[in-house]
Amino acid sequence: MSQDPLTPEMLRQISRLELRTRRWVDSALVGAYRSAFKGRGTTFDGVRPYVAGDDVRAIDWNVSARAGEPYIKQYVEERELVVMVVIDDSASMRFGTRSATKRERAAELTAALALIAVRGGDRVGVMVAGDEARAYLPPRRGRGHVLRAIRLASAPSTGQRLDLGDALRAASRLMLQRGVMFVVSDFLGDAAGFARPLGLVGKRHEVICAVADDPLERLMPAAGLMTLEDAETGQRVRVDSADKAWQKAFAAQVAERVAARDRAIARAGAARFSISTDSDPLTALARFLRGRAR
């Protein structure tokens, strides 16, 4: 995968993002991650004498009979997982009315996921998907790889429109081993377009949807006449945002879209948490991991 030369500003941005993420990720959070996502299975590692409190279902009766005292079987977890982060690079992700755009929040989240996964002993890969072009970083480990993941996630966004279902299928084909896929997107497209691909990916991998949004996409202020533009199609419409009928129609449209999105994610068997331009995505990730670990 080729990448454009780094500008001084991009280098500073990557450095700041890596430093902030490393300060934020602690051993407790890595522990929550490891508890939230188990390894591929367990392997027999021998036997040891039974002690009070051990699970009697783990007793090896053949060894116990020969030894004349109870022994239990021991297993070790086959830990290594493949974690894939799929980033929506469509034009709508470049929207943001607060301190950052949705795309920038996606980069911050990806940096944290890459560092946590690698510290947890797993391999992490990144795909940035927009239009027909996809930038891909194969799953690996190591500090240098984390930096490459941050660089890819932080690269200037160039996508316009995205077929999310097609991107999901492509990412799944690249994951040769069963693993965990994080899909970072605003999911603004028609839910019917990604529902089936998301379900198919969910049959093979564990899928987590990080839903990005901006407060203005949830609630439009009554600011009077304004021009709204579709970031992906360029279509513009003049509206009176103070009109109560328009406000009601807007709220109904948002509720319908959110309900369809959430139904599609739930039917796919995927988990979901939200990140927003007006809050810290690292806090949202920590809350999700700790809740899932519990």
N, C-alpha and C positions, 0 to 999 in steps of 0.2 A: 504494500500500500504506500503510495507516494503522498507526501504532504507538502504544502507550500512552505517556503522559507519563513522562519519566525522573525517577526519584527521585534524591536526592543520593547514595545508596549505589550505584545503578546507574551514575551518572556517574563515581564514583570507581573502580568496577570496570572500566568501559570505558577510563578513562584509564590505569589500571595495566596492563591487557592490551595497549593500544596501545604504551605506553612499553616494556614488556618485549619485545614482538615487534620493535619497531624496533631495539632494542639487539642483538637476536639475529640479525636478517637482515643479512648482509653481502654484498658484491659477489660473493664466491666462491660463495655459496649461490645467488644469482640466476643466476650463470653456469651452475651445475649444473642449475638449473631449465630454462634455455634450451636446454641440451644434451639434457636428458631429454625435452623436448617440442618437437619441431620445428614450424616454421610450416606454413602451408597448402600451400607449394610454392615454386618458384623462378621468377623472371622474367628474361628475357634483358636484359642491361645493356650490351651492346656487346662489342668485341673489344680485345685488347691483344697486343703482341709476345710470342711464346713465349720462356720462359726455362728454363734447365736445371732439371729436377725437376717441371715441369708435367705434368699428365696428358695424354698424346698423344691420348686419346679426345676431348679438348675442342678439338682443332684445328679451326678453320674452314677447310676446304680451298678453298672458293671465294675467300675473302678472301686466303688465303695465295698462291693462284695469281696473283691480280692484283697483289699487293704484291711478289712475288718472295722472300718470306721467311715463315716460319710465324707465324700468329696463332692465339690461342685465344679461345674464347667465354667471356664472363664472365656470371655470374648473381647475382642478389641474392635473398635469402630473403624471401618474403612472411610476415612474422613474426606478425602479430596473430592471436592465438587467443582463443576464448571458453572460459573456465574456469567451470564450474558446480559449486558445492559443495552437495550435498544432505545435510541433517542429519536424522537420525532423532530425533524429539521424543517418542517413546513413553515410557511410565512406566518401563520397564526401564532406560532411559538415565539415570534419576535415581538409580540405585543406585551406591554407592561406599563402600568400607570403609576407605579410606586418606585421603589429603589432599584428594581431589576426587572428584566423581561422573564417570561416563562422559560425561554431557552437558556438564559443565564442561570436560573435556578436549577434547570436540568443538569447543567455542567457541574454545579456545586454538589448536587446529589450524586452524580456519577463519580466524582472525585472521592467522596466519602465511601461509596460502595466499593470502589476499587481498593482503597486502603484497608477497609475492614475485611474484605474477602481475602486479600493477600496475607494480612496478619493472621487471619483465621486458618491459613494453610491451604486455601483454595486457589484455583486459577480464575482469572477474570478476563472477559473480552468485551469489546464495545463495538456497536454498529450505530453509525449516524445515518439515518435514512431520510431522503428527501427527493421528490420527483423520481427520476429513474436512476439517479446516482446514489451509491452507497459507499461510505468509507467504513472500513472494517479493520479492527485490531484483534487478531486471534487470541484466545485465552492463554495466558501465561502467568508466571509469578515474578516477584522481585521488585525492588524499589524503582529500577529503571523502567519496568513495565508500567508501574503505577503512574510515573511521569508521562509516559507515552499516552496512557489512557486519558489523563487530565488534558494533555495537549489536544488530543482528538476531540474530546468533549467541549473544549473551550474555543475551537477554531471558529472563525467567523461563519455565521449561518448564511447559506446561499440557496436553500431549497425554496420552492414555491408551493407546490401541492404534493400531497403524499397519499398513496394507497397503503393505508396501515395494514390491511390484511395481507397484501403482497409482501410488505416488509417483514411481517411476522413469519410468513412461510419461509422467506429467505434466511432469516436468523435461525429458525429451527433446523433447516438443512445444514447449517454450519455447526450446529451443536451435535457432534457425533455421539456424545455420551450424555446420558440423562443428567439434567442439572436444573438450575434455577434461572429463570428469565425475568428481568425487571424491564417493564415497558414504561418509558417516561414520555407521556404525551398529554395533550389537552383533550384528546378524544372528541374533537368537535365535529368530525365527519359523521355521516349516517351510521348508526350503530349496526345496521344490517350489513354494512360493508366489512366490518371487522369481527362480528360476532362468531361466525362459523370458523374462520382461521384461528381466532383466539381459543375457541373450544378444542380445535384439533391440536394446537400447540400444548394446551393444558393436559391432553391425554398422555403426552410424552414427557413434559417438563413441568416443574412447579412454576406457576406464573404469578408475578406480583405487578399490579398496575399502579404506578405513581401518577395520579391525575393532577396535572398542572392547570391552574387557572389564575385569573386576576379578579379583584373585587368588582371591577366594572362589568365583568361578564356575568356576575350574579345579580347585581342591583344597579340599575341605571339611575343616576341622580336627576331630579327634576330641574334641569338647567335651561329649559327653553329650546329654541330652535338650534339644531346641530346637524352636521353631516356625518353619517356613519359610512365607513368603507370596509368592505370585505377584504381582508388582508391577502387572500389567496386568489380571488377572481378580479379584484379591483373595482367591483361594482359599488356604486355610491347611492345612498338614499338620504333624502332630507326629511327629518322627523321633528316633531314637537315633543321633546321629552317630558314637558310639564303636563301634557295632556293625559288625563286619568285613564281614558280608554286605551291609549297607546301603552301606558305603564302597565296596565292590566294584561294586555296582549303580550307584552315583552316578558312579564313574569311567568305567564302561562307557557310561553315558548321555551323559556329556560327550564322550567320544571319538567316539561315533557322530554326535552333533550337529556337532562340529567337522569330521569327515571329510565329512559331507554338505554342509556350508557350503563347505568348500574345493573340493570337486568341482564344485559349482555355479558358483563364481567362476572356476575354471580353464576349465570348458567354455564359459563366456561369453567367454573370451579376455581377461578382466580381470586387472590386476595387483593385488597385495595387500600390505599391511603392517599391523602391529598397533600400537595405542596402548592403554595401560593406566592405570588410576587410580593405580598406584604408581610411575609413571615419567613422564618429561617427553615429551609428544607432539611437541615441536619437535625434540628429538634424533632421535626415530623418523623424522620427516619428512626431516630432513637426511640421515640414513643412507639412506633410500629414494631420494632425489633423486640423491645422489652415486653410489650403486650403479647406478642406472639410466643416469646420464650415462656411466659407465665402460663 
